[in-house]
Amino acid sequence: MLNRLKLENFKAWREADLTFGKVTGFFGTNSAGKSSLLHMLLLLKQTRNATDRGIVLDFGGPGHMVNLGSFEDAVYKHDKSQAISWLLDWTLPETLTIEDPLEPMPFARFKGNSLQARCEVGIRDKRLWPRELAYRFDDVDFRLQTGSKSEFELVTDAPDFQFLRTQGRPWPVKHHPVKAYLFPSQAKSYFQNADFLGDFELAYEKLMDSMYYLGPLREYPRREYHWAGSSPEDVGQRGERTMDAMLAATVREETRSLGYRKWRKPFQEMIAHWLYELGLIHDFHLEEIARGTNLYRAMVETSSSSVTTPLTDVGFGVSQLLPVLVLLYYVPEGSTVLLEQPEIHLHPAVQSGLADVMLNVAHVRNVQIVVESHSEHLMRRLQRRVAEQKISSEDVKLYFVSANRGRAQVSDLLLNEWGEIENWPENFFGDEMGEIAAISEASLKRRVMQSG
């Protein structure tokens, strides 16, 4: 799971340094840079997924999770002389042990359960190059430095370890650019004891694979869904694979933990439970139109006395919330879920309830949630649950993002154990008191005029 993201020169961000909790929320004004923080993580994920090892950063295109155009489009103030750099720190799912293969009796040279990756990418000779790549493990740096003519050097600050050349192999004077998180193949083949660098790369790829994303624009519901038996990795960035995921989970007879007491329910029942608890409908289920057709309908009951109705014939909010619920309970435990404006089209009361769903998932399923939102109701519910000691203030990280002359800025909102924000920004969710005062003033003037 993510512990920290530090970035420089990315889109509207000259710099940012963020730590993550079990639930992390980015709030703030429009076009301030909130989404860009998620886009940085999506850029790294789609770079990992790129089939071409030589793509240093995959800025995307149509059909990608994020389409950033080019390096010039993505770098701060479009200044191609600058480099985009970032640092990721995360906790490993299990302890990693690195043995020294050159020792007569191999022993654990390095050992730990957290890892840090740093990278700096810029333009050189009209090409994108990783200028520096480093992994930090067990308080030791393992760093690749690239010279001006594509020479490279592999160094470490370990006091009792050094990389040893493989005898008989010529020194690799140059290398070709590779994905930002990968060492050139020569770095491992020309040293006798550098194979373990592949363990760092693999751990990074597993981190990227454990990230799942749902965008703010979700598909309209359909009257029928064809399912060919697939088991998608997620619900799709627009929720287009939501029904596939539900059916796959149902066929596998998966169950997910539900509630602070860890009740167990079948997948569809668990989704229906939350739709009911949030006050949207009375019941929900998927049914096959005719046996063997692989055509399914999403059916709901709006109340205990209503008839069963297709999802397309009820309020739009249900279909917009459904991908959020399914994704949170469908991904493997230990995943990180990125949600962009999940509250769209939802009633304020449902927005508040969505915060409870997130806390439930974080607590019971050990799923980390990073959400970009404009919802005051969602944030207030998070504060309330901290005050009620349903979750620790240390497990909830809240940030306020603003812009000053085109430069994004972030404030770490200090949430104390009582659920109070100690450094509440001015006009966080607009001038609420100003609106109340204006209403009172207008009302008073009208009464004076009518009585006069």
C-alpha positions in Angstrom: 0.0 0.0 0.0 1.1 3.6 -0.7 2.8 5.5 2.1 4.1 8.6 0.3 4.1 10.3 -3.1 6.5 13.1 -3.8 6.5 14.8 -7.3 8.1 17.7 -9.1 7.3 19.5 -12.3 4.1 17.6 -13.2 1.2 19.5 -14.8 0.2 22.3 -12.4 2.5 21.0 -9.7 5.9 22.5 -9.2 6.2 20.2 -6.2 4.1 18.2 -3.8 4.8 15.8 -1.0 1.9 13.7 0.3 1.5 10.9 2.8 -1.4 8.4 2.5 -3.8 6.9 5.1 -6.2 4.0 4.8 -8.6 6.6 3.4 -7.1 9.7 1.7 -9.2 12.5 0.3 -8.3 15.4 -2.0 -10.7 18.3 -1.8 -10.6 21.8 -3.3 -11.6 24.2 -6.0 -12.1 23.3 -9.7 -9.1 23.1 -11.9 -6.7 23.4 -8.9 -4.8 20.2 -9.6 -6.6 17.5 -7.5 -7.1 15.2 -10.4 -3.5 15.6 -11.5 -2.4 13.8 -8.3 -4.4 10.8 -9.4 -3.1 11.2 -12.9 0.5 10.9 -11.8 -0.3 7.5 -10.3 -2.2 6.5 -13.5 0.7 7.6 -15.6 3.0 5.2 -13.7 0.4 2.4 -13.9 -0.1 2.6 -17.6 3.7 2.9 -18.1 4.0 -0.4 -16.3 1.3 -1.9 -18.5 2.9 -0.7 -21.8 4.0 -3.7 -23.9 7.0 -1.8 -25.2 9.9 -1.9 -22.7 11.4 1.2 -24.4 8.6 3.5 -23.5 10.0 5.6 -20.7 6.7 7.1 -19.7 3.4 6.2 -21.4 1.5 9.4 -21.7 -1.5 7.6 -23.1 -4.0 8.2 -25.8 -7.6 7.3 -26.6 -8.8 4.4 -24.5 -6.0 4.8 -21.9 -6.7 5.4 -18.2 -5.3 8.9 -18.7 -4.3 10.9 -21.8 -1.7 13.4 -21.0 -0.6 14.1 -24.6 3.2 14.4 -24.5 6.1 15.2 -22.2 5.8 18.8 -23.2 2.1 18.8 -22.3 2.7 17.1 -18.9 5.8 18.9 -17.7 5.3 22.0 -15.4 4.7 25.1 -17.5 5.5 23.1 -20.6 9.2 23.7 -19.9 11.0 20.9 -21.7 14.3 21.9 -20.0 12.8 20.6 -16.7 12.5 17.0 -15.6 9.5 15.3 -14.2 10.5 13.5 -11.0 8.8 11.5 -8.4 9.2 9.3 -5.3 7.0 6.5 -4.3 7.2 4.8 -0.9 5.0 1.8 -0.2 4.6 -1.2 2.2 5.3 -4.6 0.7 2.7 -7.3 1.2 5.3 -9.5 2.8 8.9 -9.2 3.9 11.5 -9.1 1.1 14.9 -10.7 1.8 18.0 -10.2 -0.4 20.8 -12.7 -0.2 24.3 -12.1 -1.3 25.1 -14.8 -4.0 28.9 -14.2 -3.7 29.1 -15.3 -0.1 30.1 -18.9 0.5 27.1 -19.3 2.8 24.3 -17.0 1.6 22.7 -14.9 4.2 20.2 -12.1 4.4 22.2 -9.1 3.3 19.2 -6.8 3.1 15.7 -7.3 4.6 12.6 -5.2 5.0 8.9 -4.8 4.3 8.9 -1.3 2.7 10.4 0.0 -0.5 11.0 3.3 -2.1 11.4 4.2 -5.8 12.7 7.5 -7.2 13.0 8.5 -10.8 13.8 11.6 -12.8 12.8 11.8 -16.5 13.7 14.5 -19.0 14.5 15.3 -22.6 18.0 14.6 -24.0 18.9 14.7 -27.7 15.1 15.1 -28.5 14.4 11.8 -26.7 12.9 11.0 -23.3 15.4 9.6 -20.9 15.4 8.5 -17.3 18.2 10.6 -15.9 18.2 8.8 -12.6 16.6 5.7 -11.1 17.0 4.6 -7.5 15.4 2.1 -5.2 15.9 2.5 -1.4 15.5 -0.7 0.6 16.6 -1.4 4.2 18.0 2.2 4.5 20.3 1.6 1.5 20.2 3.3 -1.9 20.7 1.3 -5.1 21.0 4.0 -7.8 21.5 4.1 -11.6 23.0 7.4 -12.8 23.0 8.3 -16.5 25.6 10.5 -18.0 25.2 13.1 -20.8 26.0 10.6 -23.5 24.0 7.6 -22.3 26.8 6.2 -20.2 25.6 4.9 -16.9 26.9 4.0 -13.5 25.4 1.7 -10.9 26.1 2.8 -7.3 25.1 2.0 -3.7 25.7 3.6 -0.4 25.7 0.3 1.5 28.8 0.3 3.8 29.6 -3.4 3.3 28.4 -4.1 -0.2 29.5 -3.2 -3.7 28.6 -4.2 -7.2 31.2 -6.5 -8.8 31.9 -6.6 -12.5 31.5 -9.9 -14.4 35.0 -10.8 -15.6 35.5 -11.0 -19.4 32.6 -8.8 -20.3 33.3 -5.4 -21.9 31.9 -2.4 -20.0 28.6 -1.3 -21.4 29.4 2.2 -22.5 25.9 3.1 -23.6 22.4 1.9 -23.1 19.0 2.5 -24.6 16.2 4.2 -22.6 13.7 1.8 -20.9 10.6 2.2 -18.8 11.3 4.6 -16.0 11.2 2.0 -13.2 13.5 -0.5 -15.0 17.2 -0.9 -14.9 18.9 -1.4 -18.3 19.5 -5.1 -18.9 23.3 -4.4 -19.0 23.1 -3.2 -15.4 22.3 -6.7 -14.3 24.2 -8.7 -16.8 27.5 -7.0 -16.4 27.6 -7.3 -12.6 27.9 -10.6 -10.8 25.7 -9.6 -7.9 23.0 -7.3 -9.3 20.2 -9.8 -10.1 18.4 -8.8 -7.0 17.5 -5.5 -8.7 14.9 -7.5 -10.5 13.2 -8.1 -7.1 12.7 -4.3 -6.7 11.3 -4.0 -10.2 8.9 -6.9 -9.6 7.7 -5.4 -6.3 7.1 -2.1 -8.2 5.1 -3.9 -10.8 3.0 -5.6 -8.1 2.3 -2.3 -6.6 1.0 -0.9 -9.9 -1.0 -4.1 -10.5 -2.7 -3.6 -7.1 -4.0 -0.1 -8.1 -7.5 0.2 -9.6 -9.2 3.3 -10.9 -12.7 4.5 -11.5 -13.3 7.7 -13.3 -15.9 10.4 -12.8 -17.9 9.7 -15.9 -19.8 6.4 -15.7 -21.8 4.6 -18.3 -25.6 4.8 -18.5 -27.3 1.5 -17.5 -28.5 -0.9 -20.2 -31.6 -2.9 -20.4 -29.7 -6.1 -20.9 -26.1 -7.2 -20.5 -24.3 -10.0 -22.3 -21.8 -12.0 -20.2 -19.5 -14.5 -21.9 -18.1 -15.8 -18.6 -15.2 -13.4 -18.3 -13.6 -12.3 -15.0 -12.4 -8.7 -15.5 -9.7 -7.3 -13.4 -11.9 -4.4 -12.4 -15.1 -2.6 -13.4 -13.5 -0.5 -16.1 -12.7 3.2 -15.8 -16.3 4.1 -16.8 -17.9 1.2 -14.9 -18.5 -0.6 -18.2 -17.5 -4.0 -16.8 -19.5 -3.7 -13.6 -22.0 -6.4 -14.4 -19.3 -8.7 -15.7 -17.5 -8.3 -12.4 -20.7 -9.0 -10.4 -21.5 -12.1 -12.4 -18.0 -13.4 -12.2 -18.0 -13.0 -8.4 -21.4 -14.7 -8.1 -20.3 -17.7 -10.2 -17.2 -18.1 -8.1 -19.4 -17.9 -5.1 -17.2 -15.3 -3.6 -18.1 -13.6 -0.3 -16.7 -10.4 1.0 -16.5 -9.2 4.6 -19.3 -6.8 5.5 -19.6 -4.5 8.5 -17.4 -3.9 11.5 -18.4 -7.3 12.9 -17.2 -9.0 9.8 -20.5 -10.5 8.7 -20.3 -12.6 5.5 -22.7 -12.3 2.6 -22.7 -13.5 -1.0 -21.5 -10.8 -3.3 -24.8 -9.7 -4.9 -26.5 -9.7 -1.5 -23.7 -7.5 -0.1 -24.1 -5.0 -2.9 -27.9 -5.0 -2.4 -27.3 -4.5 1.3 -25.4 -1.2 0.8 -27.9 0.1 -1.8 -30.6 -0.5 0.8 -28.5 1.0 3.7 -27.9 4.1 1.6 -31.6 4.5 1.1 -31.5 4.1 -2.7 -33.6 1.0 -3.2 -35.1 -1.9 -1.3 -33.5 -4.8 -3.2 -31.2 -5.5 -6.2 -30.2 -8.6 -8.2 -29.1 -9.8 -11.6 -31.2 -12.3 -13.4 -30.7 -14.2 -16.7 -33.4 -13.4 -19.2 -33.7 -17.0 -20.3 -31.6 -20.0 -19.3 -28.5 -20.4 -21.5 -28.8 -17.1 -23.3 -26.0 -15.3 -21.3 -28.2 -12.2 -21.3 -28.8 -10.6 -18.0 -30.9 -7.8 -16.6 -30.2 -5.7 -13.5 -33.5 -5.6 -11.5 -34.4 -3.5 -8.5 -37.2 -3.0 -6.1 -37.6 0.6 -5.0 -39.6 -0.3 -1.9 -40.9 -3.3 -0.1 -44.3 -2.9 -1.8 -43.1 -2.1 -5.3 -42.8 -4.4 -8.3 -39.4 -5.5 -9.6 -38.2 -3.0 -12.2 -35.2 -2.8 -14.6 -32.4 -0.6 -13.4 -32.9 1.6 -16.4 -36.3 2.7 -15.1 -35.2 4.0 -11.7 -33.2 7.0 -10.5 -29.9 7.7 -12.2 -28.0 7.7 -8.9 -28.2 3.9 -8.4 -26.4 3.1 -11.7 -23.8 5.7 -10.9 -23.1 4.4 -7.4 -23.1 0.7 -8.4 -19.7 0.6 -10.1 -18.2 2.2 -7.0 -19.6 -0.4 -4.6 -18.7 -3.3 -6.9 -15.1 -2.1 -7.4 -14.5 -1.6 -3.7 -15.7 -5.2 -2.9 -14.4 -6.9 -6.1 -10.7 -6.0 -6.0 -8.3 -8.2 -4.0 -7.7 -7.4 -0.4 -4.7 -5.2 0.1 -5.4 -3.2 -3.1 -5.4 0.5 -3.6 -8.5 2.0 -5.2 -8.4 5.5 -6.9 -11.8 7.1 -7.1 -12.5 10.3 -9.0 -15.6 12.2 -7.9 -17.6 9.1 -6.8 -20.4 11.3 -5.4 -21.6 12.6 -8.8 -25.4 12.4 -9.1 -25.8 11.3 -5.5 -28.1 12.9 -2.9 -26.1 14.5 0.0 -27.3 11.8 2.4 -26.0 9.1 0.1 -22.7 11.0 -0.2 -22.4 10.8 3.5 -23.2 7.1 3.5 -20.6 6.5 0.8 -18.0 7.6 3.3 -19.2 4.8 5.6 -18.8 2.3 2.8 -15.2 3.4 2.3 -14.4 3.1 5.9 -16.0 -0.3 6.0 -13.9 -1.5 3.1 -10.7 0.0 4.5 -11.3 -1.7 7.9 -12.6 -5.1 6.9 -11.0 -5.7 3.5 -7.7 -3.8 4.1 -8.3 -1.9 0.9 -6.7 1.6 0.7 -8.9 4.3 -0.9 -7.7 7.5 -2.5 -10.6 9.8 -3.5 -10.8 13.1 -5.3 -14.0 14.8 -4.4 -16.0 18.0 -4.0 -18.4 16.5 -1.5 -18.6 18.3 1.9 -21.0 15.6 3.1 -18.5 12.9 2.4 -15.7 14.7 4.2 -18.0 15.6 7.2 -18.9 11.9 7.6 -15.2 11.0 7.7 -14.7 13.6 10.4 -17.7 12.2 12.4 -16.4 8.7 12.3 -13.0 9.8 13.6 -14.8 11.6 16.5 -16.8 8.5 17.2 -13.6 6.4 17.2 -14.8 4.2 14.4 -11.4 4.9 12.7 -8.2 6.6 13.9 -7.4 10.1 12.8 -4.0 8.7 11.7 -5.8 6.4 9.2 -7.6 9.3 7.5 -5.6 11.8 5.5 -7.3 14.9 4.1 -5.9 17.5 1.8 -7.1 20.9 0.4 -5.8 21.7 -3.1 -5.8 25.3 -4.4 -4.1 27.2 -7.2 -2.1 30.4 -7.1 -1.3 32.0 -10.5 -1.5 28.6 -12.2 0.6 26.8 -9.6 -1.1 24.0 -7.6 -0.7 24.1 -3.8 -1.7 21.5 -1.3 -2.5 21.9 2.4 -2.4 18.9 4.8 -5.6 19.3 6.8 -4.7 18.5 10.4 -7.4 16.1 11.6 -7.3 15.6 15.4 -8.6 12.7 17.4 -11.9 14.6 17.9 -12.6 14.7 14.2 -11.8 18.4 14.1 -9.8 20.1 11.3 -7.4 22.4 13.1 -6.3 24.4 10.1 -9.6 24.8 8.2 -8.9 26.8 5.0 -10.9 30.0 4.3 -13.9 29.4 2.0 -13.2 25.7 1.9 -16.6 24.8 0.6 -17.6 28.3 -0.3 -18.6 31.2 2.0 -21.4 29.4 4.0 -21.6 32.1 6.6 -21.6 34.8 3.9 -24.6 33.1 2.2 -26.5 32.9 5.5 -25.8 36.5 6.2 -26.9 37.5 2.7 -30.1 35.6 3.1 -30.8 37.2 6.4 -30.1 40.7 5.1 -32.3 40.2 2.0 -35.1 38.9 4.2 -34.9 41.8 6.6 -35.0 44.4 3.7 -38.1 42.8 2.2 -39.9 42.8 5.6 -39.0 46.5 6.1 -40.3 47.3 2.7 -43.5 45.4 3.1 -44.2 46.9 6.5 -43.4 50.4 5.5 
